[in-house]
Amino acid sequence: MKEAKGIGHCKVGEPVDQYLLIKSSVKGVASNGKPFLTLILQDKTGDIEAKLWDASPEDEESFDAQQIIKVTGDVNSYRGRNQLRIKTIRLATEMDQVKVGDFVESAPLEVDDIMEKITQYVFEMRNPRIQRITRHLIKKHQNDFLTFPAATKNHHEFVSGLSYHVVSMLDLAKSLATLYPSLDTDLLYGGIILHDLGKVVELSGSVAASYTKEGKLLGHISIMVNEIGQAAKDLEIDGEEVTLLQHMILSHHGKAEWGSPKPPMIREAEMLHMIDNIDAKMNMLDRALDKVEPGEFTDRVFALDNRSFYKPNTPATVQKEPANP
């Protein structure tokens, strides 16, 4: 039997007949007064939205997040984005011999390799206060830090996405620090490692993550600012470094309208914000462009101003002209 194409690579007009994982399920009411479900369905290659019309109470209970389904249908386009039109749908059973791990995208690095790289950056820190606080909080949240996604959507929304995002940012920061030696790399590395660590409390888990009560009421920025303060207290650490680390967390979104309680007001905070922005956007672009062929445009990427991006055709090798005699 031919293996089904990944849902992230399906084109408009193509039929779908495969198992998928329900990433999220939201109830709505149509204009005719009948209930429906908006399902986000995923496999390792990506996800797609689908509508289950005339949903019964049994459907609402059955087709919930983290359930595996067998679905048939076809792909169409709605408002510039691919959407799956469902023909048949049912829950998978033990007879189907499928498991959640079959449908979950993971970081391209193993967790042991991720942890080794982060540990090396902490080891390179020369400021003992920043190093101790950073090491303390990594140890406290290590298991979740290594498995949680960086977000529920938009960027690094896959298993181990949070720690992989941190490693990518650390590598970028190290390169930039060679160009700008005035940067305090201890503070910059500490801020990068801790900036999103509050998401292990903000989000519910590594698979089909949703926002927890603490996530909705406090958010990962407030959570981590408090954790840094508590870590400093537990470790009996005083000094400006504690306040500077907290400022790195408070300002890393850049602007108030982007969820940042304070704008960056030190050099390292400004750099953290830009590095975070670069890595998040590159991840979104790479994953969107991976789903299309050269010469095609991506679906609109909401988090990138709802723009559609073009994937250039691979240029042929240019033959060098012979040098003039």
C-alpha positions as CSV (number, residue, x, y, z in Angstrom):
1,M,0.0,0.0,0.0
2,K,1.3,3.4,-0.9
3,E,2.1,5.6,2.1
4,A,-0.2,8.6,2.4
5,K,1.2,12.0,1.6
6,G,1.8,14.1,4.7
7,I,-1.1,16.5,5.4
8,G,1.3,19.5,5.3
9,H,2.2,18.6,1.6
10,C,-1.3,18.0,0.3
11,K,-2.4,20.3,-2.5
12,V,-5.8,21.8,-3.3
13,G,-7.9,19.3,-5.1
14,E,-6.1,16.3,-3.8
15,P,-8.0,13.5,-2.0
16,V,-7.2,12.7,1.7
17,D,-7.6,9.2,3.2
18,Q,-5.5,8.9,6.3
19,Y,-5.1,8.9,10.1
20,L,-4.6,12.3,11.7
21,L,-4.3,13.7,15.2
22,I,-6.8,16.3,16.5
23,K,-4.7,19.2,17.6
24,S,-7.7,21.3,18.7
25,S,-11.5,21.2,18.6
26,V,-13.7,24.3,18.9
27,K,-17.5,24.3,18.9
28,G,-19.3,26.9,16.8
29,V,-22.8,27.7,15.6
30,A,-23.6,28.2,11.9
31,S,-25.9,30.8,10.5
32,N,-28.6,28.2,10.3
33,G,-28.4,27.7,14.0
34,K,-26.8,24.2,13.8
35,P,-23.6,23.4,15.7
36,F,-20.3,22.6,14.0
37,L,-16.7,21.8,15.1
38,T,-13.6,23.5,13.8
39,L,-10.9,20.9,13.9
40,I,-7.2,21.4,13.5
41,L,-5.8,18.1,12.3
42,Q,-2.1,17.3,12.2
43,D,0.6,14.8,11.4
44,K,4.4,15.1,11.4
45,T,4.4,17.3,8.3
46,G,2.0,20.0,9.5
47,D,-1.7,20.7,10.1
48,I,-4.9,21.7,8.4
49,E,-8.2,23.1,9.4
50,A,-11.4,21.1,8.9
51,K,-15.1,21.8,9.6
52,L,-17.4,19.1,10.9
53,W,-20.9,20.4,10.1
54,D,-24.0,19.4,12.0
55,A,-22.0,18.1,14.9
56,S,-24.0,16.1,17.4
57,P,-23.3,16.2,21.2
58,E,-21.7,12.8,20.7
59,D,-19.4,14.3,18.0
60,E,-18.4,17.1,20.4
61,E,-17.4,14.5,23.1
62,S,-15.7,12.1,20.7
63,F,-13.7,14.4,18.4
64,D,-11.7,16.3,21.1
65,A,-8.0,17.3,21.2
66,Q,-5.4,14.5,21.3
67,Q,-7.8,12.0,19.7
68,I,-6.6,10.1,16.6
69,I,-9.1,9.9,13.7
70,K,-9.4,8.2,10.4
71,V,-10.7,10.8,7.9
72,T,-11.5,10.9,4.2
73,G,-12.1,14.0,2.1
74,D,-10.4,16.5,-0.1
75,V,-8.4,19.7,0.1
76,N,-9.9,23.0,-0.9
77,S,-8.9,26.6,-0.5
78,Y,-10.7,29.0,1.9
79,R,-9.6,32.6,2.2
80,G,-6.1,31.8,0.9
81,R,-5.5,28.8,3.2
82,N,-5.9,25.0,2.7
83,Q,-8.9,23.4,4.3
84,L,-9.9,19.8,4.5
85,R,-13.5,19.1,3.4
86,I,-14.6,16.1,5.4
87,K,-16.5,13.2,3.8
88,T,-16.1,10.5,6.5
89,I,-14.6,10.6,10.0
90,R,-14.3,8.2,12.8
91,L,-12.1,7.6,15.9
92,A,-9.2,5.3,15.5
93,T,-9.3,2.1,17.5
94,E,-6.7,-0.4,18.8
95,M,-7.2,-2.4,15.6
96,D,-5.8,0.5,13.6
97,Q,-2.5,0.2,15.4
98,V,-1.6,3.9,15.5
99,K,-0.4,6.0,18.4
100,V,-0.1,9.7,19.1
101,G,3.7,9.7,18.6
102,D,3.1,8.8,14.9
103,F,1.6,12.2,14.3
104,V,3.7,14.6,16.3
105,E,6.4,16.7,14.9
106,S,9.6,16.9,16.9
107,A,12.7,19.1,16.9
108,P,15.4,18.1,14.4
109,L,17.9,17.6,17.4
110,E,17.7,14.9,20.0
111,V,17.0,16.1,23.6
112,D,20.4,14.9,24.8
113,D,22.2,17.0,22.1
114,I,20.0,20.0,23.0
115,M,20.8,19.7,26.7
116,E,24.5,19.3,26.0
117,K,24.6,22.5,24.0
118,I,22.7,24.5,26.6
119,T,24.9,23.1,29.4
120,Q,28.0,24.3,27.5
121,Y,26.6,27.8,27.2
122,V,25.9,27.9,30.9
123,F,29.4,26.6,31.6
124,E,30.9,29.4,29.6
125,M,29.3,32.1,31.8
126,R,31.8,34.0,33.9
127,N,29.3,35.8,36.1
128,P,28.5,33.5,39.0
129,R,25.2,35.1,39.9
130,I,23.7,34.8,36.4
131,Q,25.1,31.3,36.0
132,R,23.7,30.0,39.3
133,I,20.2,31.5,38.7
134,T,20.1,30.1,35.2
135,R,21.4,26.7,36.2
136,H,18.9,26.5,39.1
137,L,15.9,27.2,36.9
138,I,17.0,24.8,34.1
139,K,17.3,22.1,36.7
140,K,13.9,22.9,38.2
141,H,12.1,22.6,34.9
142,Q,14.5,20.4,32.9
143,N,12.1,17.6,31.8
144,D,9.4,20.0,30.6
145,F,11.9,22.4,29.1
146,L,13.3,19.7,26.9
147,T,9.9,18.4,25.7
148,F,7.5,21.4,25.5
149,P,6.7,23.4,22.3
150,A,7.7,27.1,22.2
151,A,4.0,28.0,21.3
152,T,0.6,26.6,20.5
153,K,0.9,28.0,17.0
154,N,3.0,30.1,14.6
155,H,6.6,29.0,15.6
156,H,8.3,26.0,17.0
157,E,5.0,24.5,17.9
158,F,6.3,20.9,18.1
159,V,7.8,18.6,20.7
160,S,11.0,20.0,22.1
161,G,10.4,23.2,20.2
162,L,11.0,25.4,23.2
163,S,14.5,24.1,23.9
164,Y,15.4,23.9,20.2
165,H,14.3,27.5,19.8
166,V,16.7,28.4,22.7
167,V,19.6,26.6,21.2
168,S,19.1,28.3,17.8
169,M,19.0,31.7,19.6
170,L,22.1,30.9,21.6
171,D,24.1,30.0,18.5
172,L,22.9,33.2,16.8
173,A,23.8,35.2,19.8
174,K,27.3,33.7,19.9
175,S,27.9,34.7,16.3
176,L,26.6,38.2,16.8
177,A,28.8,38.7,19.9
178,T,31.9,38.2,17.8
179,L,30.7,41.3,15.8
180,Y,29.6,43.3,18.8
181,P,32.1,42.5,21.6
182,S,30.5,45.1,23.8
183,L,27.6,42.7,24.5
184,D,27.6,41.1,28.0
185,T,27.2,37.5,26.8
186,D,26.5,36.1,30.3
187,L,23.4,38.3,30.5
188,L,22.5,37.7,26.9
189,Y,22.8,33.9,27.2
190,G,20.9,33.9,30.5
191,G,18.1,36.0,29.1
192,I,17.8,33.7,26.0
193,I,17.7,30.5,28.1
194,L,15.1,32.0,30.5
195,H,13.0,34.2,28.3
196,D,10.4,31.6,27.4
197,L,11.0,29.1,30.2
198,G,7.7,30.3,31.9
199,K,5.9,28.5,29.0
200,V,6.4,25.2,30.9
201,V,3.8,26.6,33.3
202,E,1.8,28.6,30.7
203,L,1.2,25.6,28.5
204,S,-0.4,22.3,29.3
205,G,2.1,19.8,27.8
206,S,4.2,18.7,24.9
207,V,1.4,17.4,22.6
208,A,-1.6,19.4,21.5
209,A,-0.7,22.1,24.0
210,S,-3.3,24.5,25.3
211,Y,-3.1,27.4,27.8
212,T,-3.4,26.5,31.5
213,K,-5.2,28.6,34.0
214,E,-1.9,30.2,35.0
215,G,-1.1,30.8,31.4
216,K,-4.3,32.7,30.8
217,L,-4.2,34.7,34.0
218,L,-0.5,35.4,34.3
219,G,1.4,34.6,31.1
220,H,4.9,33.2,30.7
221,I,6.6,36.6,31.1
222,S,5.1,37.3,34.6
223,I,5.7,33.7,35.6
224,M,9.4,33.8,34.8
225,V,10.0,37.2,36.4
226,N,8.6,35.8,39.6
227,E,10.6,32.6,39.3
228,I,13.9,34.6,38.8
229,G,13.1,36.6,42.0
230,Q,12.3,33.4,43.9
231,A,15.5,31.7,42.7
232,A,17.6,34.6,43.8
233,K,16.0,34.5,47.2
234,D,16.5,30.7,47.5
235,L,20.1,31.0,46.4
236,E,20.7,34.1,48.6
237,I,21.8,36.1,45.6
238,D,21.7,39.9,45.7
239,G,22.9,42.4,43.1
240,E,21.9,44.2,39.9
241,E,22.1,41.0,37.8
242,V,18.8,39.8,39.3
243,T,17.0,43.0,38.1
244,L,18.7,42.9,34.7
245,L,17.7,39.3,34.1
246,Q,14.1,40.2,35.1
247,H,14.2,43.1,32.6
248,M,15.4,40.8,29.9
249,I,12.2,38.7,30.4
250,L,9.9,41.7,30.7
251,S,11.1,43.3,27.5
252,H,11.8,40.5,25.1
253,H,8.6,41.0,23.1
254,G,9.8,44.5,22.3
255,K,6.6,46.6,22.5
256,A,3.6,46.9,24.7
257,E,1.3,46.0,21.8
258,W,3.2,42.8,21.4
259,G,2.8,41.8,25.0
260,S,5.9,43.3,26.5
261,P,5.4,45.1,29.9
262,K,8.6,47.1,29.3
263,P,10.5,48.0,26.2
264,P,14.1,46.9,26.0
265,M,16.2,49.5,27.9
266,I,19.6,47.8,27.9
267,R,21.7,46.7,25.0
268,E,21.4,43.0,25.7
269,A,17.6,43.2,26.0
270,E,17.4,44.9,22.6
271,M,19.5,42.1,21.1
272,L,17.5,39.4,22.8
273,H,14.3,40.8,21.3
274,M,15.8,40.9,17.8
275,I,17.3,37.4,18.0
276,D,14.0,36.0,19.2
277,N,12.2,37.7,16.4
278,I,14.7,36.4,13.8
279,D,14.5,32.8,14.9
280,A,10.7,32.7,15.2
281,K,10.2,34.3,11.8
282,M,12.8,32.0,10.1
283,N,11.1,29.0,11.6
284,M,7.8,30.1,10.3
285,L,9.2,30.8,6.8
286,D,11.1,27.6,6.6
287,R,8.1,25.5,7.5
288,A,5.8,27.3,5.2
289,L,8.2,27.2,2.2
290,D,8.9,23.5,2.9
291,K,5.2,22.7,1.9
292,V,5.4,24.2,-1.6
293,E,7.4,23.5,-4.7
294,P,9.8,26.0,-6.4
295,G,7.9,28.5,-8.4
296,E,4.9,28.4,-6.0
297,F,3.6,30.7,-3.3
298,T,2.8,29.6,0.3
299,D,-0.5,29.9,2.1
300,R,-0.8,33.2,3.8
301,V,1.2,33.3,7.1
302,F,-1.0,35.1,9.6
303,A,1.9,35.8,12.0
304,L,3.9,37.4,9.2
305,D,1.3,40.1,8.4
306,N,-0.8,37.6,6.6
307,R,1.7,37.6,3.7
308,S,2.2,34.8,1.1
309,F,5.8,34.0,0.3
310,Y,7.3,32.9,-3.0
311,K,9.7,30.0,-3.3
312,P,12.2,30.8,-6.1
313,N,13.1,28.2,-8.7
314,T,16.6,26.8,-8.1
315,P,18.9,28.7,-10.4
316,A,20.9,26.6,-12.9
317,T,24.6,26.6,-12.3
318,V,26.1,29.6,-14.1
319,Q,29.0,28.7,-16.3
320,K,31.9,31.1,-15.8
321,E,33.1,32.8,-19.0
322,P,36.7,32.2,-19.9
323,A,39.1,34.9,-18.8
324,N,40.2,37.3,-21.5
325,P,43.4,36.3,-23.2
